[in-house]
Amino acid sequence: MAGSSYILQPIDTQKRVISLDILRGLAVLGILLMSIQSFAMPPSAYLNPTSFENLEGINFYVWLLSHVFANEKFLAILAMLFGASIILISQKAKKEHLRSGNLQYRRLFWLLIIGVFHAYLLWYGDLLVAFSICGFFMFAFRSKSKAYLFRAGIIFLVLGSVLKLLLAYSIPFWESGQFMKLEEEVWRPSAATISYQIDHYTSSWERQMLIRVPEALNMQTKVFLSEIFWKVSGLILLGMAFYKKGALTAKQSKKYLSKMAIYGIGIGLPMVIGGVILDFHYRWDFELSYFYFSQFNYWGSVLLAIGYCGIIALICKISTRSIIAKSLSYVGRMSLSNYLFQSIICSFIFYGHGLSLYGDLDRSAQAVAVLVIWVFQIAFSTIWLSYFQYGPFEWIWRSLSYGRLQAIRKID
């Protein structure tokens, strides 16, 4: 048993759950709708769209659609699928009378290392570090019942929400000037701050590090402990529950999946739209929008993600043979590679070691860039997987996790 993780083999490509791959493909493509904004513009523009450039005409509609339908929704799907993968490996090990603990911890450790390199060398908004750390702690819940996992997931999500509200309630007790300093840092940076950010990101890679390293460190410490840990952990637990329920693998009944879609979207969508209406009504007031109105998308994104999963699972029950389904499944089988390729491509487009377009492309131009990258990633994934079993970064991750080189060429 001590070395059982070495005996436990990777899941055969012919036995993959296609609904999970399709969901991964949809999520990794969808997440680019928001991440490109972090690559293309100062960080404040992600949280407060009125803080940089104009928000009129087509730029407004691009922002509105991406915020309502994408912001945090595809991240939520990826987090739930990450929880599902923990259960999937554990169940496979149990079926073979083996233990998966050593393998799972090595898998999480190497994902952490990949995430650290990604965050500090390419993009401060990395998700892999958060997924690996949260997965390390949530692994302890793998044997719990579906009901327990649902309750625990909701508790973690509630804790994340409550912490943000408690921070808001504490504002009157802050030291003088601390509130205004935070507002300038995350919400309405001065012209000098924006100029500083643009200057560094359009400079050499070494000079970018002067601004990227502090931003990545802040994301992985203060922001992670106060916000990210709670939401990602909650979503991982929900993903475990939905996987055990058979909802993510399209094994649940059409009635159950329809309820997921109807309630998730029916409640989540009005909630997110309500938050947007309040943001504009109160002119994106920092205290109200950042601490209070953000709660609408915090919870709405969870519900919409569940709704999206319900729709995809329903479609998968009918057929997975369409060109769209196959294309998404190919992207999903290479989700880690495609996620990292997005950063490589976007850093080249926007940063100084490439085309230096940081701060130059408005949201409508960013949307065109997203479409081009989508087409490339779908085509590349399809071609690559006609020759190989795994994506390049999946192969590296698997080889490190299993402690030996994995066969990568496709076996006819």
N, C-alpha and C positions, 0 to 999 in steps of 0.2 A: 504493500500500500504506500510505503514511503516514496517510492518512485513512480507511482501510478500515473502522475501527470505526464510522464514521458511515454507511457504506454497508450494513454488516451490520444486518439488520433483526431486531426481536424475533420470537420464535417465535410463529407464528400460533396463535390460540386453538383453531382446529380441528385443529391438528397436535400438541397437547399430549399428553404421555405420561400417560395416566390413572392408571396404577399409581403413578407418582411423586406425582401430586396426591392420591391416596387416602392414601398413606403420610404425606405432609405434613399432611393433614387429621387423621389419627389422631394424629400426633406433637404437633401444636400443641394439640389438645384434651387429650391425655394429659399434657402438661407442666404444665397447670394444676393437676393433682392435687397436685403438689409446690410449685409457685410460690405457690399461695395460702397455704401455710403460712408463707412468708417475708413475705407481706403481712399476715397475720393475727396473727402472734406474734413475740416477740423472736427474733433470728437463731439463738440457741443451740438453740431448740426444733426447728429443722430438722435439726441434726446429732445432738442428744441429746434424744429425745422426753420424757425424764424430768425435764428441766430447767425445765419450765413447765407449770402446771396438772396435772390428773390424767391418767393413762394407763390407765384402767380401763373395763370394760364395752365399749360400742360404740366409744368413743374409741380403745381399744386395737386393735380390729379394723379400724377405718378407717385408723389409722396403719400397721398390719401390711400390709394389702392395698396401700396406696399405696407403702410402702417396697419391698415385695417385687416388685411388678409395674410400678411407675412410676418410682421414684427413680433418676434418671440414665439410664433406659432410653429414654425418648422424647427426651431431650436427645441421646443417642447416635444415634438415628434421624435427627434434624434435622441433626446434624453430618455424617453419612454422605450425606444428601441434598444438603447444601451442596457436598460434594465432587463428587457426581454432576453438579450444575448447572455446575460449572466445566468438566467434561469435555464435557457436552452442548453448551455454547456453543462450546467449542474445536472440536468435531467439526463443528458447523454451519458455522463459519467455514472450516474446511478443505475441506468439501464445496463451498463457494462460492468456493474459491481466495482466501480472505481471511485476514487475521490478526485475532485477537481480543484481543491483549494490551492495547492501549489501553482497549478497552471493559471488559475484566475488571478492570483496575486502577481505572478510574473507578467501576465498580460496587462494588468493595470499599471504595473511599474514601468514597463517599456512604453506604454501609451503616455504616461507622465513625462518620460524623457523626450519623446517625440514632440509632445505639447510644449515643453520648455524651449526646445530649439525653435519651434514654430513661433512662439510668442515673442521671444527676444531677438530673433534674427529676421522675422518677416512681418508679423502683425500682432499688436498688443491685444487684440480682441479674441485670441485663441480660446476654444472651448474644450480642447482635449485635456488640459490640466484639470479643469473643473470636473469633467466626466470621470477621470481616473481617480481623483481624490474622493469624490462623492461615492463612486462605485466601490472603493475600498471599504468605506464605512457601511454602505447599504448591502454589501455582500452578506453581512451577518443576518439579514432578513430573508434570505433566499428560501428557507424551509418553512416560512410562515404561511398561513392560509391566505386565500384570496381576500377574504373579508378583513383580515388583520393588515394586509398590505395596503388595501384601500384606505383604511382608517389612518394608518401610519403615514401614508402619502399625503393625505389631507392635513394631518397635524403639522407636518413639515412645511407645507405650503402656507398654512395659517401663521405659523411662527415667522416666516419670511415677511408676510404682510404686516403682522403686528409690530415687528421690529422697525419697519419703515414708518409706521404711524407713531410709534413711541419716540422715534427720532424727531418727528415733526412736532410732537407735543413738548419736546425738550428745548425747542428753539428759544423761548423766552429766557432760559437759563444759560445760554451760550455767552461766551466772552464777547465783549464789544468788538465789532468788525468781523467776527468769525462767519456770520451768516452771509455778509456781503462778499467775503472772500470765496466761500463755497459757490455762491451764485456766479461769480466771475469765472471760476474754474470749470464748472460743469454746464452752465446755462447760458450766460451772456458774456463771453470773453471780450476783452477790449480789442481794439484794432491792432494794438501792438502785440498782443498775445497771438492773435490769428496770423499776423505777419511772421511772427517767430516760428509758428508751427509750419506754415507753408515754406518758409525759408529752409528749415531743417529737413523736411520730408522731400524737398526737391533738390537736396544736396547729395553728396556722396553717401554710400551705405554707412560708412563709419560715422558720419555726422548725424545720420538718422538715429543712430543708437543713443545719442545724447537725449533724445526725446522719447524714443520707443521704450527704452529700458525702464525709466520711471513710470511710464504709463502701464506697461505690462506688470511691473511690481505692484502698483496700486490696485490693478484688477485682481491680482492673485493673493492679495492680503486684505486690505480694507474692504473693497467691494465684494470679494469672495465671502468673507466672514459675515458681512452684514446683509448681503442679498443673495448672491449666486448659490452658495452652499444649500440654503434652505429650499429654494425653488428647484434646483437640479436634483437634489436628493428626493424631494417629494415626487417629482416626475419619474425618476428611476423606479421608485416604489410602485407608482401607478402603472408603469410599463410592465413590471413584474406581475402585477395583479391581472392586467388585461391579457398578458401572454398566457398565464395559467388559466384564464377564463376562456381562451381560444379566440378572443376577439381580434387579435393582431395577425392570427394565422388563418383567418376566414373560416374557422371551424364552428363558430357560433351560429345561431339561427339568424335568418334574415330579419326576424322581428327584433332581436336584440341589437343587431348592427344598425338597423333603421332607427332605433331609439337613440343609439349613440350619435348618429348623424343629426337627427332632428333636434334632440335636446341640446347637443353640443353647439351646433350652429345657431339654433333658434334662440338660445339664451346668450351664447357668447358674442354673436355678431352685434345685437343691439347694445350689449354692454360696452364693447369696444367703441362703437359709433357714439354712444352717449359720452364717453370720455373725451372723444375728439371735439364734440360740440361744446363741452364745458371748457376745454382748453382754449378754443377760439373766443368763446363768450367772455372769458376773463383775460383775454389777450396774453395767453401763455405766461401768466404770473408764476414766478419761480416756486414760491411756497405752495401754492394751490396745485399747480400742474405736476411738479416733481414729487411731492410727498403724497398728495391725495388723489388727484385725477389719474395718476399712473396706475392706481389700484384697479381701475376699470380694465386696462389692458393686461395687467398682471393675471387677473382671474379669467378674463375673456379669452386670453391666449391659450390657457389650459383647456377651456371648454371647446374652442374652435379646433384645437389640435385633436381632441377626442372625436369631434365631429368629422374631421378630415379622415382620421383612421377608420371610422365607421363607413364612410363613403367608399374608400379604397378597398376595404375588406368586402363590402357588398359587391363591388365590381369584380373582385377576384373570385367570388363565388360563382359568378356567371361565366367569366372567361378570362384567361391570362394570355391569350394568344394574339392579341392585337399588337400592331407595331408599336403603339404608345406604351403598352404594358411591358413589352420586351425591352424597349429602349430604356425605360425607367429601371427595369430590373438589372440591366447591364451597368447603368450608372450606380445603382445601389450595391452591386457586388464589389464595386471599386469605390465605395463611399469615402473611405479614408484618403485614398489617392486623389479622388476628385476634390475633396475638401481642401487638401494641401495644394493641389494644382491651382485652385481658385486664388489662393494667396500668392502663389508664385506669379500667376498671370497678372493679377491686380497690382501687385507690388511693382511689376515691370511697367505697367501702364501709367501708374500714378506717381511712383517714387523716382528719386534722382538717379538711381542706377539704371533707369529705363527711359521712358518717354517724358517724365517729369510733368504729368498733367494734374497733379494734386492741386485742388482748388480751382481748376479751369473748366471742368465738365459739370454742367448743371444736371439736375435729376433726370431730365428727359434724355440727355446724352448717356447718362449712366444706365438707363433702361435699355438703350440700344446695345451698349457694351454687354449687359447681362444676357441679352438674346444671342449675341455672337458667341459668348462663352458657353452658353447652354448647347448651341449647335455643335460646337467643337467638342465638348465633353461627351455628348451623346455619341458622336461619330467616333471619337477616340476610344471610348469604352467598348463600343461594339467591335471595332477592329482589333483592339488589344485582346479581348476575351475570345476572339476566334483563334488565337495562337497560344494564349496563356490561361492558366486556371485562376490566378489571382491578379489583382492590381499590383504595381511595383511596391507601393508602401504597405499593402496588405501582406505581401510576401515577406518583407523585412520584419514586420510586426509578428507574424506567425513564426518565422524562423527564430526570432529572439525569444518569443514566449515558450515555444516547444523545446528550445535548447539545441536545435539542429536545423540545418538547411532543409527547407521544404521543396519538393519538386514543383516547379512553376510552369513548365511547359505542358500544354494541353495534351492529354493522352487520347488518341483516336480510338 
